[in-house]
Amino acid sequence: MTAWDDWIGRSIVQRDRLTPAALARFRATLDSDAAGEVANQAIHWCLCLPDAPTAALGSDGHPLRQDDPGSFMPPIPLPRRMWAASDVRFLAPIAVGAAIERTSTIAAINEKTGGTGQLVFVEVEHETRAGDAVAVRERQTIVFRAPAPGAPPAPAPEPVGEPDLSGWTWRRDVLPSEAMLFRYSALTFNSHRIHYDLPYARDEEGYRGLVVHGPLTATLLLDLAQRELGANALTGFTMRAQAPAFVGEPLHLVGRTKEGGWEMAAIGPDGRTIMAAEAKA
């Protein structure tokens, strides 16, 4: 038995409604050319949002993790939190006006030791309903870790020219800006300071710049799939975050056919894979 076994199986139910204004703001943030009342895939990450009072936020802007019956996320004493991976199944579209209900359940908690010290992986299963239909099922992996003590900010990538992307058939280049991150934080009610507070991101967490949200990078990949395949074309999408992306650094969104679907990636200016993904129709 581990310290976190009592948290496995804990659930929370949240409710929301997709409004025309919320969908319009989502599309505007991505510079999406989508239209109509059926939402883009990835809209579920902007629904049933955390609603902790401002006074209940920690120094990093995330809600405080507390050991009490009303808390959902376990009080893991590691300050850094990252959305590391997701396995998403799209089962039905979400349309404007739909009543949304999401049930989230702690499925597993695993402790490991990595090169940066202790790590705790929390697996969360989400089921999102739109009206009477199950629209999205997702298993999300969140990793908690300790800060690297006294670590200097990561250096900027070495200028290597544009990475070789000739093996990819889909491509869209995006330059994440402060405005894009601000808008996505607002869409998701995300107050984590690494996305808007440069001194905090640099001096407290050791990043060289403002960090692009992992869900925003995944959303941009799903937007690329929609531009290539049409609306709500996917039944599955899996992603794994491999490196942070930063404001002001080009993000190359790419894809290509593979057996059974498509391989996708977000690639940084130095050729590193920021996020690896697979999609299925």
C-alpha positions in Angstrom: 0.0 0.0 0.0 1.3 3.5 -0.9 0.5 6.8 0.6 -1.8 7.6 -2.2 -3.9 4.4 -2.5 -6.8 6.1 -0.7 -7.1 8.6 -3.5 -7.5 6.0 -6.3 -11.1 5.9 -7.4 -11.9 9.4 -6.1 -14.2 11.2 -8.6 -15.5 14.6 -9.3 -18.4 15.7 -11.5 -18.5 19.1 -13.2 -21.1 20.6 -15.5 -21.0 23.3 -18.2 -22.6 24.4 -21.4 -20.9 25.2 -24.7 -22.0 28.7 -25.7 -21.6 30.4 -29.1 -19.3 33.0 -27.5 -17.0 30.3 -26.0 -16.7 28.5 -29.4 -16.0 31.8 -31.2 -13.2 32.7 -28.7 -11.7 29.3 -29.0 -11.5 29.5 -32.8 -10.2 33.1 -32.6 -7.3 32.0 -30.4 -6.2 29.4 -32.9 -6.8 31.6 -36.0 -9.1 28.8 -37.1 -11.1 29.1 -40.2 -13.7 26.6 -39.0 -17.4 27.6 -39.0 -20.7 26.3 -37.9 -22.2 25.2 -34.6 -20.4 21.9 -34.3 -17.3 22.5 -32.3 -13.7 21.7 -33.2 -12.2 18.7 -31.6 -10.2 19.8 -28.5 -13.0 22.1 -27.3 -13.5 19.6 -24.3 -10.3 21.0 -22.8 -12.0 24.3 -22.5 -15.1 23.0 -20.7 -15.8 22.0 -17.1 -12.9 24.1 -15.9 -11.3 24.3 -12.4 -13.0 27.0 -10.3 -10.9 27.3 -7.2 -11.2 30.8 -5.5 -8.3 33.1 -6.0 -7.5 32.9 -2.3 -7.1 29.1 -2.7 -4.3 29.3 -5.3 -0.7 28.4 -4.5 2.3 30.5 -5.3 2.5 29.0 -8.8 -1.1 29.9 -9.6 -2.4 26.3 -9.5 -5.1 25.4 -6.9 -3.6 24.3 -3.6 -3.5 20.6 -3.1 -5.0 19.8 0.3 -5.6 16.5 2.2 -9.3 16.9 2.8 -12.5 15.1 1.6 -13.4 17.9 -0.8 -10.1 17.8 -2.7 -9.8 15.9 -6.0 -6.1 16.0 -6.7 -3.9 14.3 -4.0 -1.7 16.6 -2.0 1.6 15.5 -3.6 4.4 17.5 -2.0 6.2 18.2 -5.3 5.6 21.7 -6.7 6.1 21.3 -10.4 3.2 19.9 -12.3 3.0 19.0 -16.1 0.4 17.5 -18.3 2.6 14.8 -19.8 0.4 12.6 -22.0 -3.2 11.9 -23.0 -5.1 9.1 -24.8 -8.3 10.6 -26.2 -11.2 8.9 -27.9 -13.7 11.1 -29.8 -17.1 9.4 -29.7 -19.6 12.1 -30.6 -19.4 15.7 -31.7 -20.1 18.6 -29.3 -22.4 21.3 -30.6 -23.2 24.8 -29.5 -25.9 24.7 -26.7 -25.0 21.2 -25.5 -25.2 20.6 -21.8 -21.8 19.2 -20.7 -21.1 16.9 -17.9 -17.6 15.6 -17.1 -16.8 12.8 -14.6 -13.1 12.7 -13.7 -11.7 9.7 -11.7 -8.2 9.1 -10.3 -7.3 5.8 -11.9 -3.7 5.3 -10.8 -0.8 7.0 -8.9 2.7 5.8 -9.4 6.0 7.0 -7.8 9.3 6.8 -9.7 12.8 8.3 -9.5 14.2 10.0 -12.6 17.2 12.0 -13.5 15.7 15.1 -11.8 14.7 13.3 -8.7 11.3 12.0 -7.4 8.4 11.9 -9.8 4.8 11.1 -9.2 2.5 10.2 -12.1 -1.2 10.6 -11.6 -3.5 9.0 -14.2 -6.9 10.6 -14.5 -9.8 9.2 -16.5 -12.3 11.7 -17.9 -15.7 11.0 -19.5 -17.3 14.0 -21.1 -21.0 13.9 -22.0 -22.7 16.3 -24.4 -26.4 16.0 -23.8 -27.3 12.3 -23.7 -24.2 11.1 -25.5 -20.7 10.3 -24.4 -18.6 12.7 -26.5 -15.1 12.2 -25.3 -13.2 9.7 -23.2 -9.6 10.6 -22.1 -7.0 9.1 -19.9 -4.6 11.9 -18.9 -1.2 11.6 -17.3 -0.1 14.4 -15.0 3.4 14.3 -13.6 4.6 16.1 -10.4 8.3 16.6 -9.7 10.6 18.7 -7.6 12.4 21.8 -8.9 16.1 21.4 -9.8 17.7 23.4 -7.0 19.7 26.4 -8.3 19.2 25.4 -11.9 19.9 28.3 -14.3 17.4 29.0 -17.0 17.6 26.7 -20.0 19.7 28.3 -22.8 18.1 29.4 -26.1 18.3 26.8 -28.9 21.4 27.0 -31.0 20.7 28.6 -34.4 20.7 25.7 -36.9 18.5 27.1 -39.6 15.1 25.6 -40.3 14.9 21.9 -39.3 14.5 19.4 -42.1 10.8 18.7 -42.3 10.8 17.2 -45.8 9.6 13.8 -44.6 6.3 15.3 -43.4 3.3 16.0 -45.8 1.2 18.2 -43.5 2.7 21.4 -42.1 1.7 24.6 -40.4 4.1 27.0 -38.8 3.0 28.9 -35.7 4.8 31.6 -33.7 3.3 31.4 -30.2 2.9 34.9 -28.8 2.1 36.3 -25.4 -1.4 37.2 -26.6 -2.0 33.6 -27.7 -1.0 32.2 -24.3 -3.0 34.8 -22.5 -6.1 33.9 -24.5 -5.6 30.2 -24.0 -5.1 30.7 -20.3 -8.4 32.6 -20.2 -10.2 29.9 -22.2 -9.1 27.2 -19.8 -9.2 29.3 -16.6 -5.5 28.4 -16.1 -3.6 30.7 -13.8 -0.3 28.7 -13.8 2.3 31.5 -13.8 4.8 29.8 -16.2 2.4 30.9 -19.0 2.2 34.7 -18.2 4.8 35.7 -15.5 8.2 35.7 -17.2 10.3 36.4 -14.0 8.5 33.6 -12.2 9.0 31.2 -15.2 12.7 32.1 -15.5 13.8 32.6 -11.9 11.6 30.2 -10.0 11.1 27.3 -12.4 14.2 27.6 -14.6 12.6 28.1 -18.0 14.1 30.4 -20.5 10.8 32.0 -21.4 7.1 31.8 -21.1 6.0 28.2 -21.6 3.3 27.2 -24.2 0.6 25.2 -22.5 0.8 21.5 -23.4 -3.0 21.4 -24.1 -2.5 24.4 -26.5 0.1 22.5 -28.4 -2.1 19.4 -28.6 -5.0 21.7 -29.7 -2.9 23.2 -32.5 -2.1 19.6 -33.7 -5.8 18.7 -33.7 -6.5 22.0 -35.6 -3.9 20.9 -38.2 -5.8 17.6 -38.6 -9.1 19.4 -39.0 -7.5 21.7 -41.7 -6.3 18.6 -43.6 -9.2 16.1 -43.0 -12.2 18.2 -42.2 -14.3 18.7 -39.1 -14.6 16.0 -36.4 -12.7 13.5 -38.6 -10.8 11.8 -35.8 -11.9 9.0 -33.5 -8.6 8.9 -31.6 -5.7 11.0 -30.6 -2.7 10.2 -28.4 0.0 12.6 -27.4 3.1 12.7 -25.3 4.9 15.9 -24.3 8.7 15.6 -24.7 10.0 19.2 -24.3 8.7 22.6 -23.5 7.8 25.1 -26.2 8.3 28.8 -25.6 6.8 32.2 -26.6 8.6 33.7 -29.6 10.1 30.4 -30.9 8.7 28.9 -34.1 6.6 25.8 -33.6 6.4 23.5 -36.6 3.1 21.4 -36.7 3.5 18.4 -39.0 1.8 15.2 -39.9 2.0 12.2 -42.3 0.2 9.1 -43.1 1.1 5.9 -41.2 -0.6 2.5 -41.1 -4.0 2.9 -39.4 -3.9 6.7 -39.3 -1.5 9.6 -39.0 1.7 10.4 -37.2 1.9 14.0 -36.0 4.4 16.2 -34.1 5.1 19.6 -32.9 8.8 20.4 -33.6 10.9 23.3 -32.2 13.3 25.6 -34.0 16.2 23.3 -33.2 14.6 20.2 -34.6 13.6 18.8 -31.2 10.3 17.1 -30.8 8.1 19.2 -28.5 5.1 16.8 -28.7 4.7 13.5 -30.4 1.2 12.3 -31.4 -0.8 9.8 -33.3 -4.3 10.2 -34.8 -6.9 7.8 -36.1 -10.0 8.4 -38.2 
